[in-house]
C-alpha cells in the first residue's frame, strides 16, 4: 500500500519544509524579542499559563500561513482552528513549556507540524532560548542544527534500568483522570529518568540525549512535530490511547525513541491500564 | 556567637571570590575545548561515568590552586584530597552531570566551593554549555550572570502541589540503600517536579526557576557551592542526614530553596524515614 504522503511530491515537500523553517525563524524572533522586552502572564481556564508571547508568536505564524497558504488548515494552541477539513493542516504550539518560559528557563520550545490527510508530513521543534532546532520531513530525514539524526536501537542489556528516558512530571498523570499507576510502573522499570516537562525531551530523543520519552494525555499540538521527527531519525513512535472528544478537547498519549524501549514501555503501560 | 567566617576579612573574601571566578573561567575554557575536540568516556568503580574532560578540568584547577594557594586544602571528585586539615578547603566537581556531558546535554555544570573551618565561604556553579554562572560568597550576596539573586518565600497557598521543585531521579534514591519511599512521598506532595539530574537544579533554585530542590545521599562535591549560594540569596538550606564514613565515602542529603517548602519537604522526609 502506498503511503498517502507520496501524493505530495519530493519537491513540494522540500518547499513546504523551507516554509516551515522560515516560519520557525519568524516565531523565534518574535518570542525572543518579547522575552527581552517583558511579557504578562495569566492563567487560562484549565489553570495552565499563557503569556503575551504565546499569543503574539502564534498570531505572527497565522499571518504567515494566511499569506502563503491561504487554503490550508491551521490549528493553534492559543487561537483555535481555521479551514477545518483541508488536506494540509498546520499545527502550532507557539511556546510549549510556557511555565518554563515564564520563569526564564530555556528548555521551552516552539512546535510546528504539518499534516497531510492526517499523516505527519513535517515537523520543527525550535528551542530559540538554547539555539537548538530539530526538523524532519517525510522521506527527507531528520536533523538537529543541520546534523543528520540517527536513532540506534539499544544493544542487548541497554534497554533496562540504565536506559535514560524522559517523562512528564507526576502532575501530568493526574489529569484528566488519575493515571499515577502508569507513572509508578514506568519509573520502577526506568528509574534513571529526566523530567524537563517540555518538548526538549522530544528533541533529545531524536538527537541521542535520551533513549526514549513519552507524553501522557496531552493536546495534539504538543506532539505535532514529534512523530515525523522520530520516525525520520529511525526511531519508533507509538500512540498509546487517545481520549474521546474532538478538536481542542481530544488528548493523546505516545511513547517514542529506541525501538526496544518503546516496545517495553508500551507493554508496561498497557499492562498497567489492564 | 560570632560566625567563624567573620575571621576572614571582607577584602580577603573578595579576593578569594575573584580567584574562584578566575578558576571557573579556566575550567570552563578547558571543558569547552575538550567538548569540541572530543573525549573518551569510561566507567568508574561505582559504575558512574568519567571522561577525559572531567580529569583534565580538575587537573587544571589543581595546578591553579597549587600555584596561588599552596597551603590550602583541596578535595576533588576525580583526583582526591590534598593538605587535609587546612583551615581553607577548596572543593571541586569539575563536571557535575558527566552522563549529560557525555550525551552533549548542556545542563552539566562545574562546581567550585571554598570552605573555611568547615563553613561554606563561597561557591560558584558554572554552566559553560549554557552561558549561565551563579556565584555567592559569605556576606557578599549571590548572583547569576551578575544579576543579584533574591529567593522570596512562598505566598500562602503557593507551597502546596503547584510548587515547582527539582528532584534527583528515582535511581538516586535506590543507593546506597533503598529510599524509594522518600521519592514516593515527595512526588505525592509535590507532583509538579523537574528532574535535570545535575546542579542545574541548584542554579535554578537560586535564580527563581524552581521553588526548591533536593539531593539524596550524594558526595560533598555535588553540594560544595549550594549552601552559600542559596543562603546568600535568602533561601534556606537544610541538611537531612549524612551517612557514616569519611572523605570520599561520606554521603550527604540536603533540601534547599524557599523556606516554607524546605520546612515542608524536611518534615515529609523525616516522617518517611521514621
Interface residues (C-beta under 8 A of the other chain):
Chain A: X99 X100 X103 X104 X105 X106 X130 X161 X164 X167 X169 X170 X171 X174 X184 X187 X188 X191 X192 X193 X194 X195 X196 X197 X204 X207 X208 X209 X210
Chain B: X99 X100 X103 X104 X105 X106 X130 X161 X164 X167 X169 X170 X171 X174 X184 X187 X188 X191 X192 X193 X194 X195 X196 X197 X204 X207 X208 X209 X210
